[in-house]
Amino acid sequence: MKTYRLECSVSVPVSLQEAFAFFENPHNLARITPPWLRLKLNFRMSSPERIQMRKGAVIDYQIRWLGLPLKWKTAITEYEPPFFFVDEQVAGPYAYWHHRHDFKPTEYGALVSDRVDYALPFGPLGRLAHRLAVRTQLQAIFEYRQNALSGILTGAPTAK
């Protein structure tokens, strides 16, 4: 199984606790998800309204791909507020998904970092899909997230 890694980070002018608190609410994911992903692929959280973020918490999502509804379930496998947490795919479209969210204090606020290790199913076909579309889509999603997060936490307008 070929594993890929995506890493990115953004500095935000808020405290470590404020940055972590934003991510503690899984419903905030919709606020930093690109509109094309929410609308075109109908990406949405399908878990009940209130989720207490903690080790062992499970979050359910739904997405449409090629018109087919797909379920995606992640679990919080590590949780050390306000410094980091890890979500891992329990069931979903990836063969493997391990997403570490790190939060570090800086002189000007907080550094919010993501490291995603992932693999696609279907062997050579999955590697081809990664080269043709998946890598670019994930990079675009995380670039949007960084811009949106910065805008939300500072009150600045974000790109649509």
DSSP file with accessible surface (Angstrom, degrees, kcal/mol):
  #  RESIDUE AA STRUCTURE BP1 BP2  ACC     N-H-->O    O-->H-N    N-H-->O    O-->H-N    TCO  KAPPA ALPHA  PHI   PSI    X-CA   Y-CA   Z-CA
    1    1 A M              0   0  158      0, 0.0     2,-0.5     0, 0.0   118,-0.0   0.000 360.0 360.0 360.0 123.2    0.0    0.0    0.0
    2    2 A K        -     0   0  113    118,-0.2   118,-0.5   121,-0.1     2,-0.4  -0.695 360.0-157.5 -81.6 124.2    1.5    3.3   -1.1
    3    3 A T        -     0   0   64     -2,-0.5     2,-0.3   116,-0.1   116,-0.2  -0.864   5.7-163.3-107.2 140.1    1.1    6.0    1.6
    4    4 A Y  E     -A  118   0A  36    114,-3.4   114,-2.3    -2,-0.4     2,-0.4  -0.792   5.4-146.7-116.2 161.1    1.2    9.7    1.0
    5    5 A R  E     -A  117   0A 135     -2,-0.3     2,-0.4   112,-0.2   112,-0.2  -0.995   8.7-170.9-133.5 136.6    1.7   12.7    3.3
    6    6 A L  E     +A  116   0A  19    110,-2.5   110,-3.0    -2,-0.4     2,-0.4  -0.992  12.2 179.8-121.7 128.9    0.3   16.2    3.2
    7    7 A E  E     +A  115   0A 126     -2,-0.4     2,-0.3   108,-0.2   108,-0.2  -0.993  10.3 149.2-131.1 139.0    1.7   18.8    5.6
    8    8 A C  E     -A  114   0A  25    106,-2.0   106,-3.0    -2,-0.4     2,-0.3  -0.979  15.7-171.3-158.9 159.9    0.7   22.4    6.1
    9    9 A S  E     -A  113   0A  61     -2,-0.3     2,-0.3   104,-0.2   104,-0.2  -0.989   4.1-164.9-153.5 157.9    0.6   25.1    8.8
   10   10 A V  E     -A  112   0A  28    102,-2.3   102,-3.0    -2,-0.3     2,-0.4  -0.996  19.2-131.2-145.0 140.7   -0.7   28.6    9.3
   11   11 A S  E     -A  111   0A  77     -2,-0.3   100,-0.2   100,-0.2    -2,-0.0  -0.799  24.7-169.6 -91.1 135.2   -0.1   31.2   12.0
   12   12 A V  E     -A  110   0A   3     98,-2.9    98,-2.6    -2,-0.4     2,-1.5  -0.975  27.6-127.0-126.8 141.2   -3.1   32.8   13.5
   13   13 A P  S    S+     0   0   81      0, 0.0     2,-0.3     0, 0.0    96,-0.2  -0.254  78.9  91.7 -85.0  50.4   -3.1   35.8   15.8
   14   14 A V  S    S-     0   0   15     -2,-1.5    -2,-0.2    96,-0.1   140,-0.0  -0.913  84.0 -83.6-132.7 166.2   -5.1   34.2   18.6
   15   15 A S     >  -     0   0   44     -2,-0.3     4,-2.5     1,-0.1     5,-0.2  -0.196  38.0-110.7 -67.7 161.2   -4.1   32.2   21.7
   16   16 A L  H  > S+     0   0   13     93,-0.3     4,-2.6     1,-0.2     5,-0.2   0.914 120.3  52.2 -54.6 -44.7   -3.2   28.6   21.7
   17   17 A Q  H  > S+     0   0  118      1,-0.2     4,-2.6     2,-0.2    -1,-0.2   0.889 108.9  49.2 -63.8 -40.3   -6.4   27.9   23.6
   18   18 A E  H  > S+     0   0  110      2,-0.2     4,-1.7     1,-0.2    -1,-0.2   0.913 112.0  48.2 -66.6 -42.4   -8.6   29.8   21.2
   19   19 A A  H  X S+     0   0    0     -4,-2.5     4,-1.3     2,-0.2    -2,-0.2   0.942 114.5  45.5 -62.9 -45.9   -7.1   28.1   18.2
   20   20 A F  H  X S+     0   0    4     -4,-2.6     4,-1.6     1,-0.2     3,-0.2   0.918 108.7  56.8 -64.0 -41.7   -7.6   24.6   19.8
   21   21 A A  H  X S+     0   0   48     -4,-2.6     4,-0.7     1,-0.2    -1,-0.2   0.862 101.3  57.3 -59.5 -36.4  -11.1   25.5   20.9
   22   22 A F  H >< S+     0   0   15     -4,-1.7     3,-0.8     1,-0.2     6,-0.3   0.935 111.3  41.9 -59.8 -44.0  -12.1   26.2   17.3
   23   23 A F  H 3< S+     0   0   20     -4,-1.3    -1,-0.2    -3,-0.2    -2,-0.2   0.696  99.9  72.8 -78.6 -19.0  -11.1   22.7   16.3
   24   24 A E  H 3< S+     0   0   70     -4,-1.6    29,-0.3    -5,-0.1    -1,-0.2   0.743  87.0  70.5 -65.7 -22.5  -12.7   21.1   19.4
   25   25 A N  S X< S-     0   0   63     -3,-0.8     3,-2.3    -4,-0.7     4,-0.3  -0.836  71.7-163.4 -95.5 102.3  -16.0   21.8   17.9
   26   26 A P  G >  S+     0   0    9      0, 0.0     3,-1.6     0, 0.0     4,-0.3   0.753  84.9  70.2 -61.4 -19.5  -16.3   19.4   14.9
   27   27 A H  G >  S+     0   0   54      1,-0.3     3,-0.9     2,-0.2     4,-0.4   0.724  83.7  71.3 -69.8 -17.7  -19.1   21.4   13.5
   28   28 A N  G X> S+     0   0   21     -3,-2.3     4,-0.8    -6,-0.3     3,-0.7   0.677  76.4  81.9 -69.8 -14.4  -16.6   24.1   12.7
   29   29 A L  G X4 S+     0   0   33     -3,-1.6     3,-1.1    -4,-0.3     4,-0.2   0.899  85.5  57.3 -57.3 -37.7  -15.2   21.8   10.0
   30   30 A A  G X4 S+     0   0   53     -3,-0.9     3,-1.0    -4,-0.3    -1,-0.3   0.851 100.4  58.2 -61.3 -32.2  -18.1   23.1    7.7
   31   31 A R  G <4 S+     0   0  130     -3,-0.7    -1,-0.3    -4,-0.4    -2,-0.2   0.718 113.0  37.8 -71.8 -21.1  -16.8   26.6    8.2
   32   32 A I  G << S+     0   0    2     -3,-1.1    -1,-0.2    -4,-0.8    -2,-0.2   0.164  93.0 104.8-116.2  17.7  -13.4   25.8    6.8
   33   33 A T  S <  S-     0   0    4     -3,-1.0     5,-0.1    -4,-0.2   109,-0.1  -0.841  81.1-106.4 -97.2 131.5  -14.5   23.4    4.1
   34   34 A P    >>  -     0   0    0      0, 0.0     4,-2.0     0, 0.0     3,-1.0  -0.259  23.4-124.6 -56.4 141.3  -14.4   24.8    0.5
   35   35 A P  H 3> S+     0   0   26      0, 0.0     4,-3.1     0, 0.0     5,-0.4   0.866 110.3  59.2 -55.6 -37.7  -17.8   25.5   -0.9
   36   36 A W  H 3>>S+     0   0   94      1,-0.2     4,-1.3     2,-0.2     5,-0.9   0.848 107.1  47.3 -63.2 -29.9  -17.2   23.3   -3.9
   37   37 A L  H <>5S+     0   0   16     -3,-1.0     6,-1.8     3,-0.2     4,-0.5   0.902 115.3  44.6 -76.4 -39.9  -16.7   20.4   -1.6
   38   38 A R  H  <5S+     0   0   82     -4,-2.0    -2,-0.2     4,-0.2    -1,-0.2   0.904 126.5  29.8 -68.4 -41.2  -19.8   21.1    0.4
   39   39 A L  H  <5S+     0   0  137     -4,-3.1    -3,-0.2    -5,-0.2    -2,-0.2   0.953 125.5  37.4 -87.9 -54.1  -22.0   21.8   -2.6
   40   40 A K  H  <5S+     0   0  171     -4,-1.3    -3,-0.2    -5,-0.4    -2,-0.1   0.909 132.4  27.4 -68.4 -43.5  -20.7   19.6   -5.5
   41   41 A L  S  <<S-     0   0   26     -5,-0.9    23,-3.6    -4,-0.5    -1,-0.2   0.415  99.7-130.8 -99.9   0.6  -19.8   16.6   -3.4
   42   42 A N        -     0   0   66     -6,-0.2     2,-0.4    21,-0.2    -4,-0.2   0.865  36.1-177.3  53.4  41.0  -22.4   17.3   -0.7
   43   43 A F        +     0   0   23     -6,-1.8     2,-0.3    20,-0.1    20,-0.2  -0.570  15.3 149.3 -71.2 124.7  -19.8   16.8    2.1
   44   44 A R  E     -B   62   0A 111     18,-2.3    18,-3.0    -2,-0.4     2,-0.4  -0.994  50.1-106.8-155.6 154.7  -21.5   17.1    5.5
   45   45 A M  E     -B   61   0A  38     -2,-0.3    16,-0.3    16,-0.2   -18,-0.0  -0.677  26.8-176.7 -81.0 134.6  -21.3   15.9    9.0
   46   46 A S        +     0   0   50     14,-2.9    15,-0.2    -2,-0.4    -1,-0.1   0.357  44.8 111.9-116.1   5.6  -24.0   13.4    9.8
   47   47 A S  S    S-     0   0   13     13,-1.2     4,-0.1     1,-0.1    12,-0.1  -0.297  82.4 -78.5 -69.9 162.4  -23.2   12.8   13.5
   48   48 A P        -     0   0   95      0, 0.0    -1,-0.1     0, 0.0    12,-0.1  -0.100  51.4 -97.1 -57.1 163.1  -25.7   14.1   16.1
   49   49 A E  S    S+     0   0  156      1,-0.1     2,-0.6    -3,-0.1   -22,-0.1   0.868 107.4  50.3 -54.1 -45.2  -25.7   17.8   16.9
   50   50 A R        +     0   0  199      2,-0.0     2,-0.5   -25,-0.0    -1,-0.1  -0.865  60.9 171.9-108.7 118.9  -23.5   17.6   20.1
   51   51 A I        -     0   0   17     -2,-0.6     2,-0.8    -4,-0.1   -24,-0.1  -0.993  25.4-142.5-122.6 126.9  -20.2   15.8   20.0
   52   52 A Q        -     0   0  134     -2,-0.5     2,-0.3   -27,-0.1   -27,-0.1  -0.809  23.3-131.5 -88.4 115.1  -17.8   16.0   23.0
   53   53 A M        +     0   0   16     -2,-0.8     2,-0.3   -29,-0.3   -29,-0.1  -0.519  55.6 118.5 -70.3 124.7  -14.3   16.1   21.6
   54   54 A R  S >  S-     0   0  119     -2,-0.3     3,-2.1    24,-0.1    22,-0.3  -0.956  73.3 -61.3-171.0 167.5  -12.2   13.5   23.5
   55   55 A K  T 3  S+     0   0  144     -2,-0.3    22,-0.2     1,-0.3     3,-0.1  -0.466 125.4  26.3 -61.8 130.8  -10.2   10.4   22.9
   56   56 A G  T 3  S+     0   0   43     20,-3.5    -1,-0.3     1,-0.3    21,-0.1   0.245  85.2 140.3  97.3 -12.8  -12.7    7.8   21.6
   57   57 A A    <   -     0   0    4     -3,-2.1    19,-2.6    19,-0.2     2,-0.4  -0.367  39.6-150.1 -63.4 143.2  -15.1   10.3   20.1
   58   58 A V  E     - C   0  75A  62     17,-0.2     2,-0.4    -3,-0.1    17,-0.2  -0.960   9.8-166.3-120.0 135.6  -16.5    9.2   16.7
   59   59 A I  E     - C   0  74A   4     15,-2.8    15,-2.7    -2,-0.4     2,-0.4  -0.983   5.9-154.5-125.5 130.2  -17.6   11.5   14.0
   60   60 A D  E     + C   0  73A  47     -2,-0.4   -14,-2.9    13,-0.2   -13,-1.2  -0.869  14.1 178.8-107.0 139.1  -19.7   10.5   11.0
   61   61 A Y  E     -BC  45  72A  22     11,-3.0    11,-2.4    -2,-0.4     2,-0.4  -0.888  14.6-148.8-129.4 162.4  -19.7   12.3    7.6
   62   62 A Q  E     +BC  44  71A  51    -18,-3.0   -18,-2.3    -2,-0.3     2,-0.3  -0.977  17.1 173.0-131.3 147.9  -21.4   11.8    4.3
   63   63 A I  E     - C   0  70A  27      7,-2.2     7,-3.5    -2,-0.4     2,-0.5  -0.980  24.7-135.3-147.5 151.3  -20.2   12.6    0.8
   64   64 A R  E     + C   0  69A 108    -23,-3.6     2,-0.4    -2,-0.3   -21,-0.1  -0.962  22.5 179.5-110.5 129.5  -21.4   12.0   -2.7
   65   65 A W  E >  S- C   0  68A 139      3,-2.4     3,-2.1    -2,-0.5   -24,-0.1  -0.993  74.9 -11.4-132.5 123.6  -18.8   10.8   -5.2
   66   66 A L  T 3  S-     0   0  137     -2,-0.4    -1,-0.1     1,-0.3   -25,-0.1   0.853 129.9 -58.1  53.8  35.0  -19.9   10.1   -8.8
   67   67 A G  T 3  S+     0   0   54      1,-0.2    -1,-0.3   -26,-0.0   -26,-0.0   0.356 113.3 120.0  81.9  -6.4  -23.5   10.4   -7.5
   68   68 A L  E <   -C   65   0A 107     -3,-2.1    -3,-2.4     1,-0.0     2,-0.3  -0.774  65.2-124.5 -96.4 132.4  -23.0    7.6   -5.0
   69   69 A P  E     -C   64   0A  85      0, 0.0     2,-0.4     0, 0.0    -5,-0.2  -0.574  30.5-170.8 -74.2 131.2  -23.5    8.3   -1.3
   70   70 A L  E     -C   63   0A  59     -7,-3.5    -7,-2.2    -2,-0.3     2,-0.4  -0.971  13.4-142.6-121.9 141.2  -20.4    7.4    0.8
   71   71 A K  E     -C   62   0A 160     -2,-0.4     2,-0.4    -9,-0.2    -9,-0.2  -0.807  13.0-168.1-100.4 144.2  -20.1    7.3    4.5
   72   72 A W  E     -C   61   0A  31    -11,-2.4   -11,-3.0    -2,-0.4     2,-0.5  -0.993   3.3-173.6-134.2 123.0  -17.0    8.4    6.3
   73   73 A K  E     -CD  60  91A  76     18,-3.4    17,-3.6    -2,-0.4    18,-1.6  -0.976   3.4-177.1-121.3 128.0  -16.4    7.6   10.0
   74   74 A T  E     -CD  59  89A   3    -15,-2.7   -15,-2.8    -2,-0.5     2,-0.4  -0.905   9.7-154.4-121.4 154.8  -13.4    9.0   11.9
   75   75 A A  E     -CD  58  88A  16     13,-2.6    13,-2.5    -2,-0.3     2,-0.8  -0.969  22.4-122.6-125.6 143.4  -12.4    8.4   15.5
   76   76 A I  E     + D   0  87A   3    -19,-2.6   -20,-3.5    -2,-0.4    11,-0.2  -0.769  35.0 172.7 -82.3 112.8  -10.3   10.6   17.8
   77   77 A T  E     +     0   0A  39      9,-2.0     2,-0.3    -2,-0.8    -1,-0.2   0.650  65.1  27.2-100.6 -20.2   -7.5    8.3   18.7
   78   78 A E  E     + D   0  86A  75      8,-1.0     8,-2.4   -24,-0.1     2,-0.3  -0.992  63.2 177.0-140.8 143.1   -5.2   10.8   20.6
   79   79 A Y  E     + D   0  85A  37     -2,-0.3     6,-0.2     6,-0.2   -24,-0.2  -0.863  12.1 158.3-154.1 106.9   -6.3   13.9   22.4
   80   80 A E  E >>  - D   0  84A 110      4,-3.0     3,-2.4    -2,-0.3     4,-1.8  -0.713  42.8-123.0-130.7  78.8   -4.0   16.3   24.4
   81   81 A P  T 34 S+     0   0   62      0, 0.0   -64,-0.1     0, 0.0    -2,-0.1  -0.405  84.0   8.3 -67.5 144.6   -5.6   19.7   24.7
   82   82 A P  T 34 S+     0   0   24      0, 0.0   -62,-0.1     0, 0.0     3,-0.1  -0.818 128.7  52.4 -97.1  30.8   -4.5   22.3   23.8
   83   83 A F  T <4 S-     0   0  108     -3,-2.4    20,-2.8     1,-0.3     2,-0.3   0.844 109.5 -28.2-100.2 -38.0   -1.5   20.8   22.0
   84   84 A F  E  <  -DE  80 102A  33     -4,-1.8    -4,-3.0    18,-0.2    -1,-0.3  -0.988  40.7-167.7-167.8 162.9   -2.8   18.2   19.5
   85   85 A F  E     -DE  79 101A   6     16,-1.7    16,-3.0    -2,-0.3     2,-0.4  -0.962  15.3-142.9-152.8 160.1   -5.3   15.6   18.6
   86   86 A V  E     -DE  78 100A   0     -8,-2.4    -9,-2.0    -2,-0.3    -8,-1.0  -0.988   7.3-165.7-126.5 132.4   -5.4   12.8   16.0
   87   87 A D  E     -DE  76  99A  18     12,-2.5    12,-3.0    -2,-0.4     2,-0.4  -0.961  10.0-170.7-115.4 139.4   -8.4   11.6   13.9
   88   88 A E  E     -DE  75  98A  59    -13,-2.5   -13,-2.6    -2,-0.4     2,-0.2  -0.978  28.5-108.0-127.5 142.6   -8.2    8.3   12.1
   89   89 A Q  E     +D   74   0A  35      8,-1.8   -15,-0.3    -2,-0.4     8,-0.2  -0.500  29.1 178.3 -68.9 130.4  -10.6    6.9    9.5
   90   90 A V  E    S-     0   0A  90    -17,-3.6     2,-0.3     1,-0.5   -16,-0.2   0.757  77.1  -5.0 -94.6 -40.7  -12.6    3.9   10.9
   91   91 A A  E    S+D   73   0A  51    -18,-1.6   -18,-3.4     0, 0.0    -1,-0.5  -0.979  93.3  85.1-151.9 142.2  -14.6    3.5    7.6
   92   92 A G  S    S-     0   0   35     -2,-0.3   -20,-0.2   -20,-0.2   -21,-0.0  -0.991  81.0 -39.7 158.4-162.3  -14.6    5.5    4.4
   93   93 A P  S    S+     0   0   48      0, 0.0     2,-0.3     0, 0.0    -1,-0.1   0.646 103.5  75.9 -75.9 -16.8  -13.1    6.2    1.0
   94   94 A Y  S    S-     0   0   36     26,-0.1    26,-0.2     1,-0.1    -2,-0.2  -0.670  70.3-141.2 -95.3 153.0   -9.5    5.9    2.0
   95   95 A A  S    S+     0   0   49     24,-1.9     2,-0.3     1,-0.3    25,-0.2   0.795  96.0   5.5 -75.3 -26.6   -7.5    2.7    2.6
   96   96 A Y  E     + F   0 119A  83     23,-1.6    23,-2.2    25,-0.0    -1,-0.3  -0.969  65.0 176.5-157.2 138.8   -5.8    4.6    5.4
   97   97 A W  E     + F   0 118A  15     -2,-0.3    -8,-1.8    -8,-0.2     2,-0.4  -0.922   5.5 167.2-149.3 119.1   -6.2    8.1    6.9
   98   98 A H  E     -EF  88 117A  25     19,-2.5    19,-2.7    -2,-0.3     2,-0.6  -0.953  11.5-175.7-135.8 111.1   -4.3    9.4    9.9
   99   99 A H  E     -EF  87 116A   6    -12,-3.0   -12,-2.5    -2,-0.4     2,-0.5  -0.939   5.1-167.6-119.4 112.1   -4.7   13.2   10.5
  100  100 A R  E     -EF  86 115A  54     15,-2.9    15,-2.0    -2,-0.6     2,-0.5  -0.878   3.9-161.7-101.9 126.4   -2.7   14.9   13.3
  101  101 A H  E     -EF  85 114A   8    -16,-3.0   -16,-1.7    -2,-0.5     2,-0.4  -0.940  12.1-169.3-105.5 120.3   -3.6   18.4   14.3
  102  102 A D  E     -EF  84 113A  25     11,-2.8    11,-2.8    -2,-0.5     2,-0.4  -0.903   9.4-167.8-114.8 145.3   -0.9   20.3   16.2
  103  103 A F  E     + F   0 112A   1    -20,-2.8     9,-0.2    -2,-0.4   -87,-0.0  -0.995  10.2 176.4-132.9 122.1   -1.2   23.6   18.0
  104  104 A K  E     - F   0 111A 114      7,-2.2     7,-3.1    -2,-0.4     2,-0.1  -0.986  29.7-118.7-129.7 138.1    1.9   25.5   19.2
  105  105 A P  E     - F   0 110A  87      0, 0.0     2,-0.3     0, 0.0     5,-0.3  -0.450  34.5-176.3 -71.1 145.3    2.2   28.9   20.9
  106  106 A T  E >   - F   0 109A  56      3,-2.6     3,-1.0    -2,-0.1   -90,-0.1  -0.848  43.5 -97.9-131.1 173.1    4.2   31.6   19.0
  107  107 A E  T 3  S+     0   0  163     -2,-0.3     3,-0.1     1,-0.2    -1,-0.0   0.818 125.2  37.0 -60.5 -29.9    5.2   35.1   19.8
  108  108 A Y  T 3  S-     0   0  177    -94,-0.0     2,-0.4   -96,-0.0    -1,-0.2   0.299 131.8 -69.3-109.1   7.8    2.2   36.3   17.7
  109  109 A G  E <  S- F   0 106A  16     -3,-1.0    -3,-2.6   -96,-0.2     2,-0.3  -0.916  82.6 -24.6 147.5-116.5   -0.4   33.8   18.6
  110  110 A A  E     -AF  12 105A   0    -98,-2.6   -98,-2.9    -2,-0.4     2,-0.6  -0.980  38.7-137.6-139.3 149.1   -0.6   30.1   17.6
  111  111 A L  E     -AF  11 104A  46     -7,-3.1    -7,-2.2    -2,-0.3     2,-0.6  -0.937  20.5-161.7-104.3 121.4    0.8   27.9   14.8
  112  112 A V  E     -AF  10 103A   2   -102,-3.0  -102,-2.3    -2,-0.6     2,-0.4  -0.934  14.6-177.3-106.7 119.6   -1.9   25.4   13.6
  113  113 A S  E     -AF   9 102A  23    -11,-2.8   -11,-2.8    -2,-0.6     2,-0.4  -0.923  14.5-161.4-123.7 146.5   -0.4   22.5   11.7
  114  114 A D  E     -AF   8 101A  10   -106,-3.0  -106,-2.0    -2,-0.4     2,-0.4  -0.975   6.1-177.7-122.5 137.7   -1.9   19.5    9.9
  115  115 A R  E     -AF   7 100A  70    -15,-2.0   -15,-2.9    -2,-0.4     2,-0.5  -0.956   9.2-175.3-133.3 115.7   -0.1   16.3    8.9
  116  116 A V  E     -AF   6  99A   1   -110,-3.0  -110,-2.5    -2,-0.4     2,-0.5  -0.956   8.8-171.2-115.7 120.7   -2.2   13.8    7.0
  117  117 A D  E     +AF   5  98A  19    -19,-2.7   -19,-2.5    -2,-0.5     2,-0.3  -0.953  25.6 160.1-104.5 128.9   -0.9   10.4    6.1
  118  118 A Y  E     -AF   4  97A   6   -114,-2.3  -114,-3.4    -2,-0.5     2,-0.3  -0.969  26.8-161.5-148.9 159.9   -3.2    8.6    3.8
  119  119 A A  E     - F   0  96A   0    -23,-2.2   -24,-1.9    -2,-0.3   -23,-1.6  -0.982  17.1-134.1-141.3 150.5   -3.5    5.8    1.2
  120  120 A L        -     0   0   28   -118,-0.5     3,-0.3    -2,-0.3  -118,-0.2  -0.769  20.8-120.8-103.7 152.2   -6.0    5.1   -1.5
  121  121 A P  S    S+     0   0   40      0, 0.0    -1,-0.1     0, 0.0   -26,-0.1  -0.216  82.9  56.7 -77.2 176.8   -7.6    1.7   -2.3
  122  122 A F  S >> S-     0   0  159      3,-0.1     3,-1.7     4,-0.1     4,-0.7   0.675  86.7-126.4  76.4  22.4   -7.4   -0.2   -5.6
  123  123 A G  H 3> S+     0   0   33     -3,-0.3     4,-2.1     1,-0.3     3,-0.3  -0.088  89.9  11.7  51.3-122.6   -3.6   -0.5   -5.9
  124  124 A P  H 3> S+     0   0   95      0, 0.0     4,-2.2     0, 0.0    -1,-0.3   0.857 130.8  54.3 -60.0 -34.1   -2.3    0.9   -9.2
  125  125 A L  H <> S+     0   0  119     -3,-1.7     4,-2.5     1,-0.2    -2,-0.2   0.911 108.3  49.6 -66.6 -39.1   -5.7    2.5  -10.0
  126  126 A G  H  X S+     0   0    6     -4,-0.7     4,-2.3    -3,-0.3    -1,-0.2   0.891 109.5  51.3 -65.3 -39.2   -5.6    4.3   -6.7
  127  127 A R  H  X S+     0   0   98     -4,-2.1     4,-2.2     2,-0.2    -2,-0.2   0.907 110.8  48.8 -65.1 -38.9   -2.0    5.6   -7.4
  128  128 A L  H  X S+     0   0   69     -4,-2.2     4,-2.7     2,-0.2     5,-0.2   0.937 110.1  50.8 -65.3 -44.4   -3.2    6.8  -10.8
  129  129 A A  H  X>S+     0   0   43     -4,-2.5     4,-2.7     1,-0.2     5,-2.2   0.890 109.3  52.5 -60.8 -37.3   -6.2    8.6   -9.2
  130  130 A H  I  <>S+     0   0    6     -4,-2.3     5,-1.8     3,-0.2     6,-0.4   0.946 111.9  44.6 -63.5 -47.1   -3.8   10.2   -6.7
  131  131 A R  I  <5S+     0   0  151     -4,-2.2    -2,-0.2     1,-0.2    -1,-0.2   0.894 120.2  40.9 -63.6 -40.4   -1.6   11.5   -9.5
  132  132 A L  I  <5S-     0   0  127     -4,-2.7    -2,-0.2    -5,-0.2    -1,-0.2   0.819 138.7 -21.4 -81.4 -32.3   -4.5   12.7  -11.6
  133  133 A A  I  X5S+     0   0   39     -4,-2.7     4,-2.6    -5,-0.2    -3,-0.2   0.608 114.2  70.3-146.4 -44.9   -6.8   14.3   -9.0
  134  134 A V  I  ><S+     0   0   24     -5,-2.2     4,-2.9     1,-0.2     5,-0.3   0.920 100.9  49.0 -63.2 -46.6   -6.6   13.3   -5.3
  135  135 A R  H  ><S+     0   0  100     -5,-1.8     4,-2.4    -6,-0.2    -1,-0.2   0.947 115.1  45.4 -57.3 -47.6   -3.3   15.0   -4.4
  136  136 A T  H  > S+     0   0   82     -6,-0.4     4,-2.4     1,-0.2    -1,-0.2   0.904 113.1  50.2 -64.5 -41.4   -4.4   18.3   -6.0
  137  137 A Q  H  X S+     0   0   85     -4,-2.6     4,-2.5     2,-0.2    -1,-0.2   0.930 111.1  48.0 -64.3 -45.5   -7.8   18.2   -4.4
  138  138 A L  H  X S+     0   0    9     -4,-2.9     4,-2.5    -5,-0.2     5,-0.2   0.918 111.5  50.6 -63.3 -40.6   -6.4   17.6   -0.9
  139  139 A Q  H  X S+     0   0   82     -4,-2.4     4,-2.4    -5,-0.3    -1,-0.2   0.931 111.6  48.3 -61.6 -42.5   -3.9   20.4   -1.4
  140  140 A A  H  X S+     0   0   39     -4,-2.4     4,-2.3     2,-0.2    -2,-0.2   0.898 110.4  51.8 -64.7 -40.2   -6.7   22.7   -2.5
  141  141 A I  H  X S+     0   0   24     -4,-2.5     4,-2.5     1,-0.2    -2,-0.2   0.946 113.0  43.8 -62.0 -46.5   -8.9   21.7    0.5
  142  142 A F  H  X S+     0   0    8     -4,-2.5     4,-2.2     2,-0.2    -2,-0.2   0.861 111.4  53.3 -73.7 -31.5   -6.1   22.4    3.0
  143  143 A E  H  X S+     0   0  116     -4,-2.4     4,-2.1    -5,-0.2    -1,-0.2   0.930 111.3  47.4 -63.9 -43.9   -5.1   25.7    1.4
  144  144 A Y  H  X S+     0   0   37     -4,-2.3     4,-3.1     1,-0.2     5,-0.3   0.932 109.9  53.4 -61.2 -44.9   -8.7   26.8    1.6
  145  145 A R  H  X S+     0   0   22     -4,-2.5     4,-3.0     1,-0.2     5,-0.2   0.908 108.2  50.0 -56.3 -44.6   -8.9   25.7    5.2
  146  146 A Q  H  X S+     0   0   36     -4,-2.2     4,-2.2     2,-0.2    -1,-0.2   0.937 114.2  43.6 -62.9 -46.5   -5.8   27.7    6.1
  147  147 A N  H  X S+     0   0  109     -4,-2.1     4,-2.2     2,-0.2    -2,-0.2   0.917 116.4  47.2 -64.4 -43.8   -7.1   30.9    4.5
  148  148 A A  H  X S+     0   0    2     -4,-3.1     4,-3.0    -5,-0.2     5,-0.2   0.925 111.5  50.7 -65.1 -43.5  -10.6   30.4    6.0
  149  149 A L  H  X S+     0   0    4     -4,-3.0     4,-2.7    -5,-0.3     5,-0.2   0.939 110.4  49.0 -60.1 -46.8   -9.3   29.7    9.5
  150  150 A S  H  X S+     0   0   39     -4,-2.2     4,-1.3    -5,-0.2     6,-0.4   0.930 114.4  46.1 -59.6 -44.0   -7.1   32.8    9.4
  151  151 A G  H  X>S+     0   0    5     -4,-2.2     4,-1.4     2,-0.2     5,-1.1   0.923 113.3  47.9 -65.9 -43.7  -10.1   34.9    8.3
  152  152 A I  H  <5S+     0   0   42     -4,-3.0     3,-0.2     1,-0.2    -2,-0.2   0.934 113.3  46.8 -63.8 -46.0  -12.5   33.4   10.8
  153  153 A L  H  <5S+     0   0   38     -4,-2.7    -1,-0.2    -5,-0.2    -2,-0.2   0.735 120.9  37.8 -74.3 -19.2  -10.2   33.8   13.8
  154  154 A T  H  <5S-     0   0   68     -4,-1.3    -1,-0.2    -5,-0.2    -2,-0.2   0.509 108.7-118.7-103.8  -9.0   -9.3   37.4   12.9
  155  155 A G  T  <5 +     0   0   67     -4,-1.4    -3,-0.2     1,-0.3    -4,-0.1   0.525  67.3 139.3  83.4   7.1  -12.7   38.4   11.6
  156  156 A A      < -     0   0   45     -5,-1.1    -1,-0.3    -6,-0.4    -2,-0.1  -0.502  61.5 -97.5 -82.2 152.3  -11.4   39.1    8.1
  157  157 A P        -     0   0  130      0, 0.0     2,-0.3     0, 0.0    -1,-0.1  -0.371  39.2-143.4 -66.5 148.8  -13.4   38.2    5.1
  158  158 A T        -     0   0   40     -7,-0.1     2,-0.1    -3,-0.1   -10,-0.1  -0.794  22.5 -95.8-112.2 157.4  -12.5   34.8    3.4
  159  159 A A              0   0   70     -2,-0.3    -1,-0.0   -15,-0.1    -8,-0.0  -0.411 360.0 360.0 -68.2 144.4  -12.4   33.9   -0.2
  160  160 A K              0   0  202     -2,-0.1    -1,-0.1  -126,-0.1     0, 0.0  -0.626 360.0 360.0 -93.0 360.0  -15.5   32.1   -1.5
